[in-house]
Amino acid sequence: MSCLETLKEKGLKLTPQRRLIAGIIHDAGSHLMAEDIISYVQSKMPGVNKSTIYRTLELLEELGCVIKSESGDHFIYHHAEEGHHHHLVCRQCGKTIDCTENLFAPLEHRLAEKYSFRAEFKHVVINGLCEDCKNKTN
């Protein structure tokens, strides 16, 4: 279901700002940093406040339309239809490697077994060094 359909189904207003933000995320086909979304929205709708954009992103996350993760001091968003997956991000060159959802399955099982804790690994970003950058430092 699209973000706009979800908003409509929940009885929420389809403001021009919400339509634009949902469209950006839906059409991107990749991950977007919050700063990129803000720049795009403000270029199309000058005067839209950052807080309005962040509130809309939070609403879309709460509704399950987008998935938010953190990489350093940046928030990254992608459409929920892309599914859960994880990233390895090189702290030196910024290269991003996608990892499958089941990467954390052994850890989830171990946490449940040892601590009776149900971990939720929805969209994890792990920072480190990619092979190229690691070889440059050796």
C-alpha positions as CSV (number, residue, x, y, z in Angstrom):
1,M,0.0,0.0,0.0
2,S,1.3,3.4,-0.8
3,C,2.0,6.1,1.8
4,L,-0.8,8.2,0.5
5,E,-3.3,5.4,0.6
6,T,-2.2,4.7,4.2
7,L,-2.6,8.3,5.2
8,K,-6.1,8.4,3.6
9,E,-7.1,5.1,5.2
10,K,-6.2,6.6,8.6
11,G,-8.3,9.7,8.0
12,L,-5.2,12.0,7.9
13,K,-5.0,15.0,5.7
14,L,-3.2,14.7,2.4
15,T,-1.5,18.1,2.6
16,P,0.7,19.2,-0.4
17,Q,3.8,18.7,1.9
18,R,2.8,15.2,2.8
19,R,2.1,14.3,-0.8
20,L,5.5,15.7,-1.9
21,I,7.4,13.9,0.9
22,A,5.6,10.6,0.3
23,G,6.3,10.9,-3.4
24,I,10.0,11.6,-2.9
25,I,10.4,8.5,-0.8
26,H,8.2,6.3,-3.0
27,D,10.0,7.3,-6.2
28,A,13.5,7.4,-4.9
29,G,14.1,3.6,-5.2
30,S,17.0,4.1,-2.8
31,H,17.9,5.5,0.6
32,L,17.6,9.2,1.2
33,M,19.2,11.2,4.0
34,A,16.9,13.6,5.8
35,E,19.0,16.6,4.5
36,D,18.3,15.5,0.9
37,I,14.6,15.3,1.5
38,I,14.6,18.7,3.2
39,S,16.5,20.3,0.3
40,Y,14.3,18.8,-2.3
41,V,11.0,19.8,-0.5
42,Q,12.3,23.3,0.1
43,S,13.3,23.6,-3.5
44,K,9.8,22.7,-4.6
45,M,7.9,24.4,-1.8
46,P,9.9,27.4,-0.5
47,G,9.0,28.3,3.0
48,V,8.3,24.8,4.3
49,N,9.8,24.5,7.7
50,K,12.3,21.6,8.5
51,S,10.1,20.7,11.5
52,T,7.1,20.1,9.2
53,I,9.3,17.8,7.1
54,Y,10.6,15.9,10.2
55,R,7.1,15.6,11.6
56,T,5.9,14.1,8.3
57,L,8.8,11.7,8.2
58,E,8.0,10.6,11.8
59,L,4.4,10.2,11.0
60,L,5.2,8.1,7.9
61,E,7.6,6.0,10.1
62,E,4.9,5.5,12.7
63,L,2.4,4.4,10.0
64,G,4.9,1.8,8.7
65,C,5.4,3.5,5.4
66,V,9.1,4.3,5.8
67,I,12.0,2.8,7.7
68,K,14.4,5.2,9.4
69,S,17.9,4.4,10.5
70,E,20.9,6.3,11.7
71,S,24.3,6.6,10.2
72,G,26.6,8.7,12.4
73,D,24.7,11.9,12.9
74,H,22.4,11.5,9.8
75,F,19.0,9.9,9.5
76,I,18.4,7.7,6.5
77,Y,14.9,6.9,5.1
78,H,13.7,4.3,2.7
79,H,10.3,3.1,1.6
80,A,9.1,0.2,3.7
81,E,8.2,-1.8,0.6
82,E,12.0,-2.2,0.1
83,G,11.8,-4.5,3.2
84,H,14.2,-4.8,6.1
85,H,17.9,-5.0,5.4
86,H,21.1,-3.8,6.9
87,H,24.1,-1.7,5.8
88,L,27.8,-1.7,6.2
89,V,29.0,1.8,5.7
90,C,32.6,2.7,5.3
91,R,33.5,5.6,7.6
92,Q,36.3,6.7,5.3
93,C,34.9,6.7,1.8
94,G,31.1,6.3,2.5
95,K,30.7,3.2,0.5
96,T,27.5,1.3,1.5
97,I,27.1,-2.4,1.3
98,D,23.6,-3.9,1.7
99,C,23.3,-7.0,3.9
100,T,20.4,-9.4,4.1
101,E,17.8,-9.4,6.8
102,N,18.9,-12.7,8.2
103,L,22.4,-11.4,9.1
104,F,21.3,-10.9,12.7
105,A,19.3,-14.1,13.0
106,P,22.0,-15.9,15.2
107,L,22.2,-12.9,17.5
108,E,18.4,-12.6,17.8
109,H,18.3,-16.3,18.7
110,R,21.1,-16.0,21.2
111,L,19.5,-12.9,22.9
112,A,16.2,-14.7,23.2
113,E,17.8,-17.9,24.5
114,K,20.1,-16.3,27.0
115,Y,18.2,-13.2,28.1
116,S,14.6,-13.9,27.1
117,F,14.8,-10.8,25.1
118,R,13.2,-10.3,21.7
119,A,15.5,-8.0,19.7
120,E,14.2,-6.1,16.7
121,F,16.7,-5.6,14.0
122,K,14.8,-3.5,11.4
123,H,17.4,-1.5,9.7
124,V,20.8,-1.6,11.2
125,V,23.8,0.5,10.0
126,I,27.2,-0.7,10.9
127,N,30.1,1.6,10.4
128,G,33.7,0.4,9.7
129,L,36.2,0.2,6.9
130,C,35.5,-1.3,3.5
131,E,38.1,-3.6,1.9
132,D,39.6,-0.9,-0.2
133,C,40.0,1.6,2.6
134,K,41.2,-1.2,5.0
135,N,43.9,-2.1,2.4
136,K,45.0,1.5,2.1
137,T,45.7,1.7,5.9
138,N,47.8,-1.5,5.9
